[in-house]
Amino acid sequence: ENNAAMDLVLFGDAMCHVGKICRIIMSTPGHPLLVGVGGSGRQSLSRLSSYTCMFLTMMIVISGNYGMNDLKADLQAMYTKAGVKDEGVLFLFTDGQITNEK
């Protein structure tokens, strides 16, 4: 878990988006896909929404030797927390983490 400090200026539109993200992740299907230009605040607002809903934010960390087995282990840990322990989990995955598009 990486809880970096964030200095945010929240405008009215940003708070509307936080409300929308919270509503989506708290609903039963709860799978938002946020699309936009870089630097528009998708990741920060997702983290804030996750914190507001008391969810655990999980994000994989890609390194030089990160492979398919590592991804499976990370997903298994996330599924265990979400499914077995019934904890709220927000899985944050960015386009920069895609290393192989096959």
DSSP file (Angstrom, degrees, kcal/mol; ACC not computed):
  #  RESIDUE AA STRUCTURE BP1 BP2  ACC     N-H-->O    O-->H-N    N-H-->O    O-->H-N    TCO  KAPPA ALPHA  PHI   PSI    X-CA   Y-CA   Z-CA
    1    1 A E              0   0    0      0, 0.0     2,-0.6     0, 0.0    57,-0.1   0.000 360.0 360.0 360.0 130.0    0.0    0.0    0.0
    2    2 A N        +     0   0    0     55,-0.3     2,-0.9     2,-0.0    55,-0.0  -0.922 360.0 179.5-122.8 104.7    1.4    3.3   -1.0
    3    3 A N        -     0   0    0     -2,-0.6     2,-0.2     2,-0.0     3,-0.0  -0.721  13.2-176.9-106.6  81.3   -0.3    6.4    0.5
    4    4 A A        -     0   0    0     -2,-0.9     2,-0.2     1,-0.1    -2,-0.0  -0.510  33.1-105.1 -77.0 145.6    1.6    9.3   -0.9
    5    5 A A        -     0   0    0     -2,-0.2     2,-0.5     1,-0.0    -1,-0.1  -0.495  36.3-158.4 -70.3 137.7    0.7   12.8    0.3
    6    6 A M        -     0   0    0     -2,-0.2     2,-0.8    -3,-0.0    -1,-0.0  -0.979  12.5-154.7-123.6 126.0   -1.3   14.7   -2.3
    7    7 A D        +     0   0    0     -2,-0.5     2,-0.4     2,-0.0    -2,-0.0  -0.879  31.8 176.9 -95.4 108.9   -1.6   18.5   -2.4
    8    8 A L        -     0   0    0     -2,-0.8     2,-0.6    36,-0.0    -2,-0.0  -0.883  33.0-156.0-119.9 144.9   -4.9   19.0   -4.2
    9    9 A V        -     0   0    0     -2,-0.4     2,-0.7     2,-0.0     5,-0.1  -0.979  25.2-153.5-111.1 114.0   -7.0   22.0   -5.1
   10   10 A L        -     0   0    0     -2,-0.6     2,-0.1     4,-0.1    -2,-0.0  -0.803  10.6-168.9 -99.4 115.8  -10.6   20.7   -5.5
   11   11 A F     >  -     0   0    0     -2,-0.7     4,-2.1     1,-0.1     5,-0.2  -0.433  40.4 -98.4 -89.3 170.3  -12.8   22.6   -7.8
   12   12 A G  H  > S+     0   0    0      1,-0.2     4,-2.0     2,-0.2     5,-0.1   0.895 124.6  51.4 -57.2 -43.0  -16.6   22.0   -8.1
   13   13 A D  H  > S+     0   0    0      1,-0.2     4,-2.1     2,-0.2    -1,-0.2   0.892 107.6  53.0 -63.4 -38.9  -16.2   19.8  -11.1
   14   14 A A  H  > S+     0   0    0      1,-0.2     4,-2.3     2,-0.2    -1,-0.2   0.911 108.4  49.7 -63.1 -41.7  -13.6   17.7   -9.4
   15   15 A M  H  X S+     0   0    0     -4,-2.1     4,-2.3     2,-0.2    -1,-0.2   0.867 108.4  53.5 -66.3 -35.3  -15.9   17.1   -6.4
   16   16 A C  H  X S+     0   0    0     -4,-2.0     4,-2.1     2,-0.2    -1,-0.2   0.910 109.8  48.3 -62.4 -41.4  -18.7   16.2   -8.9
   17   17 A H  H  X S+     0   0    0     -4,-2.1     4,-2.8     2,-0.2    -2,-0.2   0.888 108.9  52.5 -67.5 -38.8  -16.3   13.6  -10.4
   18   18 A V  H  X S+     0   0    0     -4,-2.3     4,-2.7     1,-0.2    -1,-0.2   0.925 110.1  49.6 -60.8 -43.4  -15.4   12.3   -6.9
   19   19 A G  H  X S+     0   0    0     -4,-2.3     4,-2.3     2,-0.2    -2,-0.2   0.900 111.8  47.9 -61.5 -41.4  -19.1   11.8   -6.2
   20   20 A K  H  X S+     0   0    0     -4,-2.1     4,-2.3     2,-0.2    -2,-0.2   0.920 112.4  48.1 -66.1 -44.0  -19.6   10.0   -9.5
   21   21 A I  H  X S+     0   0    0     -4,-2.8     4,-2.8     1,-0.2     5,-0.2   0.922 112.2  49.8 -63.5 -43.1  -16.7    7.7   -9.0
   22   22 A C  H  X S+     0   0    0     -4,-2.7     4,-1.8    -5,-0.2    -1,-0.2   0.918 110.1  50.7 -60.8 -43.4  -17.8    6.9   -5.4
   23   23 A R  H  X S+     0   0    0     -4,-2.3     4,-0.8    -5,-0.2    -1,-0.2   0.904 113.1  46.4 -61.9 -40.9  -21.3    6.2   -6.6
   24   24 A I  H >< S+     0   0    0     -4,-2.3     3,-0.7     1,-0.2     6,-0.3   0.944 113.7  45.5 -68.3 -47.7  -20.0    3.8   -9.3
   25   25 A I  H 3< S+     0   0    0     -4,-2.8    -1,-0.2     1,-0.2    -2,-0.2   0.760 112.1  52.7 -72.2 -21.5  -17.5    1.9   -7.0
   26   26 A M  H 3< S+     0   0    0     -4,-1.8    -1,-0.2    -5,-0.2    -2,-0.2   0.659  94.0  89.8 -84.0 -15.8  -20.1    1.5   -4.3
   27   27 A S  S << S-     0   0    0     -4,-0.8    -3,-0.0    -3,-0.7    -4,-0.0  -0.291  94.2-102.6 -75.8 167.3  -22.7    0.0   -6.7
   28   28 A T  S    S+     0   0    0      1,-0.2    -1,-0.1     2,-0.0    -4,-0.0   0.933 120.5  34.9 -61.6 -51.5  -22.9   -3.7   -7.2
   29   29 A P  S    S+     0   0    0      0, 0.0    -1,-0.2     0, 0.0    -4,-0.1   0.968  84.0 171.3 -68.2 -47.8  -21.1   -3.9  -10.6
   30   30 A G        +     0   0    0     -6,-0.3    -5,-0.1     1,-0.1    -6,-0.1   0.794  18.6 135.0  50.7  49.3  -18.8   -1.0   -9.6
   31   31 A H        -     0   0    0     -7,-0.1     2,-0.2     2,-0.0    -1,-0.1  -0.752  29.0-176.7-128.6  85.9  -16.2   -1.0  -12.5
   32   32 A P        -     0   0    0      0, 0.0     2,-0.5     0, 0.0   -11,-0.0  -0.546  13.9-157.3 -81.8 149.0  -15.5    2.5  -13.8
   33   33 A L        -     0   0    0     -2,-0.2     2,-0.5     2,-0.0    -2,-0.0  -0.968  12.6-158.9-121.6 111.3  -13.2    3.2  -16.8
   34   34 A L        -     0   0    0     -2,-0.5     2,-0.4     2,-0.0     8,-0.0  -0.814  11.4-177.0 -98.3 125.8  -11.8    6.7  -16.6
   35   35 A V        +     0   0    0     -2,-0.5     2,-0.3     7,-0.0    -2,-0.0  -0.958  22.4 110.3-124.2 137.6  -10.5    8.1  -19.9
   36   36 A G        -     0   0    0     -2,-0.4     3,-0.1     5,-0.0     5,-0.1  -0.967  62.9 -59.4 175.4 175.9   -8.9   11.5  -20.5
   37   37 A V    >   -     0   0    0     -2,-0.3     3,-1.3     1,-0.1     4,-0.1  -0.340  67.6 -83.7 -72.8 157.0   -5.8   13.4  -21.3
   38   38 A G  T 3  S+     0   0    0      1,-0.2    -1,-0.1     2,-0.1     0, 0.0  -0.318 114.2  25.3 -60.3 139.0   -2.7   13.1  -19.1
   39   39 A G  T 3  S+     0   0    0     -3,-0.1    -1,-0.2     1,-0.0    -2,-0.1   0.584  82.0 119.7  84.6  10.5   -2.7   15.3  -16.0
   40   40 A S  S <  S-     0   0    0     -3,-1.3    -2,-0.1    -4,-0.0    -3,-0.1   0.534  85.7-107.4 -87.5  -5.2   -6.5   15.6  -15.9
   41   41 A G  S  > S+     0   0    0     -4,-0.1     4,-2.7    -5,-0.1     5,-0.3   0.613  74.0 136.1  97.2  13.5   -6.6   14.1  -12.4
   42   42 A R  H  > S+     0   0    0      1,-0.2     4,-2.0     2,-0.2     5,-0.2   0.937  78.0  42.7 -58.7 -47.7   -8.0   10.7  -13.0
   43   43 A Q  H  > S+     0   0    0      2,-0.2     4,-2.4     1,-0.2    -1,-0.2   0.918 115.9  47.5 -68.7 -43.5   -5.6    8.9  -10.7
   44   44 A S  H  > S+     0   0    0      1,-0.2     4,-2.3     2,-0.2    -1,-0.2   0.915 114.3  46.5 -64.4 -43.2   -5.8   11.5   -7.9
   45   45 A L  H  X S+     0   0    0     -4,-2.7     4,-2.4     2,-0.2    -1,-0.2   0.849 111.5  52.4 -69.4 -33.2   -9.6   11.6   -8.0
   46   46 A S  H  X S+     0   0    0     -4,-2.0     4,-2.4    -5,-0.3    -2,-0.2   0.922 110.9  47.0 -66.4 -43.4   -9.7    7.8   -8.0
   47   47 A R  H  X S+     0   0    0     -4,-2.4     4,-2.3     2,-0.2    -2,-0.2   0.906 113.2  48.9 -63.8 -41.4   -7.5    7.5   -5.0
   48   48 A L  H  X S+     0   0    0     -4,-2.3     4,-2.5     2,-0.2    -2,-0.2   0.906 111.8  49.1 -64.9 -41.3   -9.5   10.2   -3.2
   49   49 A S  H  X S+     0   0    0     -4,-2.4     4,-2.2     2,-0.2    -2,-0.2   0.903 110.1  51.3 -64.0 -41.4  -12.7    8.4   -4.0
   50   50 A S  H  <>S+     0   0    0     -4,-2.4     5,-3.2     2,-0.2     4,-0.2   0.916 111.9  46.5 -61.3 -44.2  -11.3    5.1   -2.8
   51   51 A Y  H ><5S+     0   0    0     -4,-2.3     3,-1.2     3,-0.2    -2,-0.2   0.902 110.7  52.9 -64.7 -41.3  -10.2    6.7    0.5
   52   52 A T  H 3<5S+     0   0    0     -4,-2.5    -2,-0.2     1,-0.3    -1,-0.2   0.878 112.0  44.8 -62.8 -38.2  -13.7    8.4    0.8
   53   53 A C  T 3<5S-     0   0    0     -4,-2.2    -1,-0.3    -5,-0.1    -2,-0.2   0.383 115.4-117.4 -85.7   3.6  -15.4    5.0    0.4
   54   54 A M  T < 5 +     0   0    0     -3,-1.2    34,-0.3    -4,-0.2     2,-0.2   0.875  64.0 149.8  59.3  41.2  -12.9    3.3    2.8
   55   55 A F      < -     0   0    0     -5,-3.2     2,-0.5    -6,-0.2    34,-0.2  -0.662  51.7-114.7 -96.8 157.0  -11.6    1.1    0.1
   56   56 A L  E     -a   89   0A   0     32,-3.2    34,-3.0    -2,-0.2     2,-0.6  -0.828  27.4-141.3 -88.7 126.9   -8.0   -0.3   -0.2
   57   57 A T  E     -a   90   0A   0     -2,-0.5     2,-0.4    32,-0.2   -55,-0.3  -0.814  20.8-172.4 -92.6 122.1   -6.3    1.1   -3.3
   58   58 A M  E     +a   91   0A   0     32,-2.9    34,-2.9    -2,-0.6     2,-0.3  -0.936   8.9 171.3-117.5 138.5   -4.1   -1.5   -5.0
   59   59 A M        -     0   0    0     -2,-0.4     2,-0.2    32,-0.2    34,-0.1  -0.991  29.6-124.2-145.2 133.4   -1.7   -0.8   -7.8
   60   60 A I        -     0   0    0     32,-0.5     2,-0.6    -2,-0.3    11,-0.0  -0.516  18.6-138.9 -78.9 149.2    0.9   -3.1   -9.4
   61   61 A V        -     0   0    0     -2,-0.2     2,-0.4    36,-0.0    -1,-0.0  -0.931  14.8-148.3-111.5 112.2    4.5   -1.9   -9.5
   62   62 A I        +     0   0    0     -2,-0.6     2,-0.2     4,-0.0    36,-0.0  -0.657  24.1 168.8 -83.9 129.3    6.2   -2.8  -12.8
   63   63 A S    >   -     0   0    0     -2,-0.4     3,-1.3     4,-0.0    -2,-0.0  -0.722  50.9 -88.9-126.9-179.1    9.9   -3.5  -12.6
   64   64 A G  T 3  S+     0   0    0      1,-0.3    -2,-0.0    -2,-0.2    -1,-0.0   0.805 126.5  38.0 -63.3 -31.5   12.4   -4.9  -15.1
   65   65 A N  T 3  S+     0   0    0      2,-0.1     2,-0.4     0, 0.0    -1,-0.3   0.158  82.1 130.2-108.8  19.2   11.8   -8.5  -14.0
   66   66 A Y    <   +     0   0    0     -3,-1.3     2,-0.2     4,-0.1    -4,-0.0  -0.612  35.8 171.1 -74.4 124.3    8.1   -8.2  -13.5
   67   67 A G     >  -     0   0    0     -2,-0.4     4,-2.0     1,-0.0     5,-0.1  -0.557  49.3 -81.5-126.3-171.8    6.4  -11.1  -15.3
   68   68 A M  H  > S+     0   0    0      1,-0.2     4,-2.4     2,-0.2     5,-0.2   0.856 124.9  54.7 -63.7 -37.1    3.2  -13.0  -15.8
   69   69 A N  H  > S+     0   0    0      2,-0.2     4,-2.1     1,-0.2    -1,-0.2   0.875 107.2  51.0 -65.2 -36.3    3.6  -15.0  -12.6
   70   70 A D  H  > S+     0   0    0      2,-0.2     4,-2.5     1,-0.2    -2,-0.2   0.907 109.8  50.1 -65.9 -41.6    4.1  -11.8  -10.6
   71   71 A L  H  X S+     0   0    0     -4,-2.0     4,-2.7     1,-0.2     5,-0.2   0.927 110.3  49.8 -61.7 -45.0    0.9  -10.3  -12.1
   72   72 A K  H  X S+     0   0    0     -4,-2.4     4,-2.3     1,-0.2    -1,-0.2   0.891 111.2  49.2 -61.4 -39.9   -1.0  -13.5  -11.2
   73   73 A A  H  X S+     0   0    0     -4,-2.1     4,-2.1     2,-0.2    -1,-0.2   0.906 112.1  48.0 -66.4 -41.7    0.3  -13.3   -7.7
   74   74 A D  H  X S+     0   0    0     -4,-2.5     4,-2.1     2,-0.2    -2,-0.2   0.916 113.7  46.8 -64.6 -43.0   -0.7   -9.7   -7.3
   75   75 A L  H  X S+     0   0    0     -4,-2.7     4,-2.9     2,-0.2     5,-0.2   0.880 110.1  53.7 -66.8 -37.3   -4.2  -10.3   -8.8
   76   76 A Q  H  X S+     0   0    0     -4,-2.3     4,-2.1    -5,-0.2    -1,-0.2   0.911 109.1  48.6 -63.0 -41.7   -4.6  -13.4   -6.5
   77   77 A A  H  X S+     0   0    0     -4,-2.1     4,-1.9     2,-0.2    -1,-0.2   0.902 113.2  47.8 -64.2 -40.5   -3.8  -11.2   -3.4
   78   78 A M  H  X S+     0   0    0     -4,-2.1     4,-2.4     1,-0.2    -2,-0.2   0.925 111.8  48.8 -66.3 -44.2   -6.3   -8.6   -4.6
   79   79 A Y  H  X>S+     0   0    0     -4,-2.9     4,-3.4     1,-0.2     5,-0.7   0.852 108.5  55.0 -64.7 -34.4   -9.0  -11.1   -5.2
   80   80 A T  I  X>S+     0   0    0     -4,-2.1     5,-2.3    -5,-0.2     4,-0.9   0.922 111.0  44.4 -63.9 -43.7   -8.4  -12.7   -1.8
   81   81 A K  I  <5S+     0   0    0     -4,-1.9     6,-2.6     3,-0.2    -2,-0.2   0.907 121.6  38.9 -67.0 -40.8   -8.9   -9.3   -0.1
   82   82 A A  I  <5S+     0   0    0     -4,-2.4    -2,-0.2     4,-0.2    -3,-0.2   0.916 129.3  26.2 -76.7 -44.0  -12.0   -8.5   -2.2
   83   83 A G  I  <5S+     0   0    0     -4,-3.4    -3,-0.2    -5,-0.2    -2,-0.1   0.922 129.7  30.6 -90.2 -48.5  -13.7  -11.9   -2.4
   84   84 A V  I  <<S+     0   0    0     -4,-0.9    -3,-0.2    -5,-0.7    -4,-0.1   0.933 130.1  33.7 -80.6 -47.6  -12.6  -13.9    0.7
   85   85 A K  S   <S-     0   0    0     -5,-2.3    -1,-0.2    -6,-0.1    -3,-0.1   0.543  98.7-133.8 -87.4  -6.9  -12.1  -11.1    3.2
   86   86 A D        +     0   0    0     -6,-0.3     2,-0.3     1,-0.2    -4,-0.2   0.868  49.6 153.6  56.8  42.0  -15.0   -9.0    1.7
   87   87 A E        -     0   0    0     -6,-2.6     2,-0.4    -7,-0.1    -1,-0.2  -0.755  51.9-107.9 -97.3 147.7  -12.9   -5.8    1.8
   88   88 A G        -     0   0    0    -34,-0.3   -32,-3.2    -2,-0.3     2,-0.4  -0.628  43.3-175.3 -73.4 126.6  -13.5   -2.9   -0.6
   89   89 A V  E     -a   56   0A   0     -2,-0.4     2,-0.6   -34,-0.2   -32,-0.2  -0.989  19.1-162.7-129.7 131.7  -10.7   -2.8   -3.1
   90   90 A L  E     -a   57   0A   0    -34,-3.0   -32,-2.9    -2,-0.4     2,-0.7  -0.965  12.9-154.9-111.2 116.3  -10.0   -0.3   -5.9
   91   91 A F  E     -a   58   0A   0     -2,-0.6     2,-0.6   -34,-0.2   -32,-0.2  -0.825   8.9-160.6 -94.0 114.4   -7.6   -1.7   -8.5
   92   92 A L        +     0   0    0    -34,-2.9   -32,-0.5    -2,-0.7     2,-0.4  -0.861  16.0 170.5-102.4 118.5   -5.8    1.2  -10.2
   93   93 A F        -     0   0    0     -2,-0.6     2,-0.2   -34,-0.1   -34,-0.0  -0.991  11.4-164.7-133.2 123.0   -4.2    0.4  -13.5
   94   94 A T    >   -     0   0    0     -2,-0.4     3,-1.5     1,-0.1     4,-0.2  -0.659  33.5-114.1-107.6 162.7   -2.8    3.0  -15.8
   95   95 A D  G >  S+     0   0    0      1,-0.3     3,-1.2    -2,-0.2    -1,-0.1   0.749 112.8  67.1 -66.3 -22.9   -1.8    2.8  -19.5
   96   96 A G  G 3  S+     0   0    0      1,-0.2    -1,-0.3     3,-0.0    -3,-0.0   0.657  91.7  62.7 -70.6 -15.2    1.8    3.3  -18.5
   97   97 A Q  G <  S+     0   0    0     -3,-1.5     2,-0.8     2,-0.0    -1,-0.2   0.461  76.5 101.1 -89.4  -1.5    1.8   -0.1  -16.8
   98   98 A I    <   +     0   0    0     -3,-1.2     3,-0.1     1,-0.2    -3,-0.0  -0.754  38.5 162.6 -86.3 113.0    1.2   -1.9  -20.0
   99   99 A T        +     0   0    0     -2,-0.8     2,-0.4     1,-0.3    -1,-0.2   0.704  67.3  34.0-103.0 -25.0    4.5   -3.3  -21.1
  100  100 A N        -     0   0    0      1,-0.1    -1,-0.3     0, 0.0     0, 0.0  -0.953  59.2-169.1-136.2 114.2    3.4   -6.0  -23.6
  101  101 A E              0   0    0     -2,-0.4    -1,-0.1     1,-0.2    -3,-0.0   0.240 360.0 360.0 -89.9  14.7    0.4   -5.4  -25.7
  102  102 A K              0   0    0      0, 0.0    -1,-0.2     0, 0.0     0, 0.0   0.485 360.0 360.0 -73.3 360.0    0.1   -9.0  -27.0
